[in-house]
Amino acid sequence: MATRRKSTDAVLRLSSRIEVLPILHASGDMAQEVRETLIARQFDCLAVPLPPSVESPLEEAIEELPHINLITIPEPDRDGTPVVSFVPVDPCQAVIMGIRVARGEGIARAYIDREVTVFEPTPLAAPDPYALKRVSLAAFASAVIPSLQAPPQPGQRWDRIAWMAFRLHELELDFESILCLCSLAEWPWLREAYRIRTPYTDPERPVALPSRYSVHTSTLYFVLGELPYVTELYERRRAEVRSDRHLSVDGIKELLLEARSRWLVARNTDTTSVANWITPQLLQRYLQYVRNLALTDRRLTPDLYTLVLAAKQMAGDEFAITLLETAKSYALHQEDQGELSWKTLSAGIGKLEFPDGVVALAKNRLEGLPLVWRSLTLRPRPSRTSSRRWALLWNPFRQCSWPPEDSRIESFTSHVREQARAIMGADLARVEKFTTSVKDGVDLRESLRHWYTPHRAQRPEGRKRMDIYVKEIPPARGNVEVVVFLFDTPADSHRYSWQATWYAEHAEESTLCFYATPFLDQFVGPGIAQSRYGGAMFLFPPRWIPDIWNDQRLSFTRSLEERLIAGAALHSREPHIVLVSPIPALARWRRIVRRFRRRLVMIPLNRFSGLTVDRLRRFHVLNGHEIRSYAARFIHE
């Protein structure tokens, strides 16, 4: 252990008074490493890789954390376009964390970077800092050295390194123990410049003094190192004095739970008709999928694109949009913060929009992994204004369905019919003792039930012989013509105020009777409305039948479910009616079916996944056949 400690000191120490800490910007795990180093050992000075001009506004902004600010440094215009470099005051930045802890511990700060007129950023593709949970920072930094590129000489980057080495020599004269924060891309050459005392170049004169701005909450993602929601968790853990060591991963789990809660609220979960199909099992598979996607990108922790892509593929567009909005939320950021309310800018990738509307090219002085745009198609819910406009253009005399949804539910109905026939055949099964054939298989239940029965014939060793029973399942008699689905029981007649009978457009479709929510209450596109089944009856092969909702022969029914079941019993030509319901068949339902000399075949609704049921319940109404040509652009599959 002592040998390992000495080798670590030899790697990270520049002298007996200076220890260098190679850091990656924009990482909560690296910020934790800086905090633990400052707290674990005694230092009387913290050397910061930022120019002295930003010291005053930066430390004022740190006082306002967890409110996020930017320190902007103007540069000469580029072809008439304003240019700035900026320092994000982000609690998950290692440099900001170092200054924050040093202020709390009473440690002096020295800003040792060289002042430059035009800042030249140095992009760095480095391993995921989450590896610091298992390896030391010295081993992590040493492993990256072979992939680093030496700074060109002469050049701004080399001049900055030489100036920082000179400033460290100056600090040695005043302080006994110095911790120097240095970019991982520059620390080997800073070490070299310090030891050989590389000649330095005097700092340049800045174009103007730095300024401090607040950031719009909606654009915080572009300036923070971690997801805004995870950054909020770091700050809450700090305020509650709780451990945040594994928050870069545990925060993803908390993000999922919060997104699911918001998703459930948005789906009006005050009614049992909407299934919560984002179960713990689904979330477990989601996290496994996200882990695999992150590993294919050679990362240990996922980025926002990976999280949203996996959510779209496993839970649909609505949940993916909710997850995206949750990940970008930061409740601790107050945009109306007193005197700074008029100094709020918007951020993007490589650009800043100032309060006066001027858009400037921007360079991050504490840049982590480079941000890039990646496309992902998500269909959000339309605005209320668009829905009202589409409602006014609706022609009440034209309605048709969306063919892909018809095919999906017809396929599911066929699957239900096959299951019903299997149940009908199981009711006719016979059990007998095994003689010469096992027929349709050994019946273990019946065999175990009779294992204790004495048998006259005994084996030579004195043990009794056990009889084996086999089962025979004859083919089911009859066919299944009508399938009834009850999704919401008891059904609210006010909620499901739309009752209709639709007739098949071709021989592969069923005659459909249903009660559903009013489709004019929810528009998803021009001429496209969405409804949700409360219950439905499918009659196949299709034929014309009177509308069951206006048929006087069914006037004895007292609820929507009874009317649907009675209509199925009235028009079925087969003796069996399949009923898929979330509850067992009520006695009154069975009496209605017996009234028409039919029998119910029950299949529990929970036999099918909540996701499947939810997708089947949602259907769309189009305002004419021509709408089908573009409906796919607005309908969520």
C-alpha positions, 0 to 999 in steps of 0.5 A, a space after each residue: 500500500 505504501 509503494 502504491 501511495 508513493 507512486 501516486 504522489 510521484 504522478 500527481 505531485 509537481 513538487 513538495 508543495 504542489 499537487 496537480 489534479 487532472 480533471 474532466 469538465 462537466 462531470 458530477 463524478 469528477 466534481 465529487 473527486 475534487 471535493 473529497 480531495 480538498 476535504 481529505 487533506 490540508 491545502 492553503 491554496 487552490 489554483 484554478 485554470 481560469 483567468 483572473 478577470 473572471 474571479 469577481 463575477 464568478 465568486 459572486 455567482 457561486 454565492 447564488 447557487 443553486 441558481 445557475 449563471 453564466 460569466 461571459 467574456 467578450 471577444 472581437 467580432 468575427 465577420 460582424 458576428 459577436 463572439 463570447 467565451 463563457 464560464 458556466 457556474 454549474 455545481 457539477 463542474 469540477 472547477 466550480 466545486 473546487 472554488 465552492 469548497 475552498 470558499 467554505 473551508 477558508 482556502 485561498 484561490 488563485 486564478 492562474 490561466 493566461 488572459 487571452 483576447 480570443 479563446 481557443 477551446 480544446 475538445 477532448 474525448 475521454 473515458 467516462 468519469 464514472 470509472 473513478 468509482 473503481 480506479 484512482 484518479 492517478 490511474 485514470 489520468 495515466 491511462 489517458 496519456 497515450 491518447 492525448 495530443 501535444 499542444 502545438 508550439 508556438 500556439 495559444 494552448 502552449 502559451 497558456 500552459 507555460 503561463 500557468 507553470 510560471 504562476 505555480 512557481 510564484 504561488 510556491 513562494 507564498 503557500 505551503 500546500 497547493 492543489 492545482 486543478 488542471 484539464 486532463 488534456 494539458 496536465 502532462 505538458 503542465 508538469 513538463 513546463 513546470 519542471 523545465 521552467 518553460 519561458 512564458 508570454 505575458 497575458 493579453 489585454 481582454 476586449 471588455 470586462 466579463 459580465 454575469 447573466 442568468 439562464 432561461 430554465 428551458 435552455 439549461 441543458 446546453 450549459 450544464 454538465 449533467 442533466 438539469 434534473 440530476 443537477 437538481 438532485 445533487 443540490 438537494 442531496 447537498 442541502 440535506 447532507 446526504 450521500 451523492 456518491 452514486 447519484 450519476 447512476 441512481 439519479 437516472 432511476 429517480 428520473 424514471 420514477 419522477 417521469 412515470 409519476 408525471 406521465 400518470 398524472 397527464 393520463 388522468 389516472 383518477 379513473 381505473 380505465 387507464 392502465 398503468 403498464 409502465 411497471 417495475 418489470 418494464 423499468 427493469 428491462 428499460 434500464 438493461 436496454 439503456 445499459 446496453 446502448 451506453 456500452 455500445 457508445 463506449 460509455 458507462 453512463 447514458 446520455 439524454 438521447 439514449 434515455 429518450 430513445 429507449 423510452 420511445 422504443 419501450 414505452 411510446 412517444 408520450 412517455 419519452 416526451 415526459 421523460 425528456 421534459 422531466 430531464 430538462 427541468 430544474 426546479 431550483 432555478 428562479 428566472 425572476 431573481 430580483 435584479 438579475 431578472 432583466 439579465 437572462 439569456 438563452 443558450 444553445 449549442 455554440 450560441 447565446 442569445 442575449 436579452 437584447 436579442 443579439 445572438 453571439 457565437 459562444 465557446 465554453 471554457 469548461 467544456 465536457 464532451 462536445 454536444 451534437 444534434 441528433 434527430 429523434 422523431 417524437 409526436 407531442 400532443 397538439 396545442 389547445 389552439 390547434 385542437 380548436 381550429 381542427 374542431 371547427 373544420 370537422 365535417 360531422 357527416 364523414 367518418 372512417 377508421 384508420 386501417 393499421 389500427 383495424 388490422 391490429 385489433 382484428 389480429 388480436 381478436 383472432 388470437 382471442 378466438 383461438 384462446 376461447 376455442 382452446 378453453 372450450 376444448 378443455 371443458 370437454 377433456 376426459 381423464 382415464 387410466 393409462 393403458 396403451 396410449 398417453 393420448 393428449 398427455 399425462 394428467 399429473 394432477 389426477 395421477 397424484 390424486 390417486 397415488 395412495 390408492 392400494 393396488 392388488 398387484 404388487 411388485 416382487 420387492 413389495 412396493 405398490 404400483 402407482 396408476 398413471 392417468 392420461 387426458 384426452 381433449 377432443 376437438 372443440 365443437 362449434 365456432 366463435 363468432 362474437 367477441 366482447 371486450 369490456 375494458 372499463 367496468 362499471 362503465 360511466 355513461 357520461 364518460 363513454 357518451 359515444 355509442 355507435 355501430 360500424 360496418 365492415 369495409 371489406 370481408 376481413 373486418 368485423 362488424 363493430 359495436 362499441 361505446 367510447 369517449 367522444 372523439 371530438 374532445 381530443 384532436 391529434 391532427 387536422 381531420 384526425 380525432 382520438 377516442 378510447 374504447 370503454 367496451 366493444 363487440 366484434 362480429 366476424 364474419 361481418 354482416 349487417 345488423 341493426 344498431 344495438 344502441 337503438 334496438 327496442 328488443 334490448 330495452 330491458 338492459 340497464 347499463 352499457 355493458 348489459 346492452 353490449 352483451 345482450 346485443 352479442 347474444 341476440 345476433 350471435 349464430 353460435 352458442 358460445 360468446 367470448 367475454 374478455 373482462 377485468 372482472 368475473 362475469 356477473 350473474 345478471 350478465 349470465 342471465 341475459 346470455 341464457 335468455 338468448 340460449 347462449 353461453 359465456 366463455 370468460 377470458 380475464 383481461 389481465 391475461 394480456 399486457 397493459 401496454 397491449 390493452 392500452 394500444 388497442 383501446 386507443 383508436 382514431 376517427 378520420 374525417 374522410 378517406 382522403 385523410 388516410 393519405 397523411 394520417 401517419 404523420 400525426 397518429 402515435 403507433 
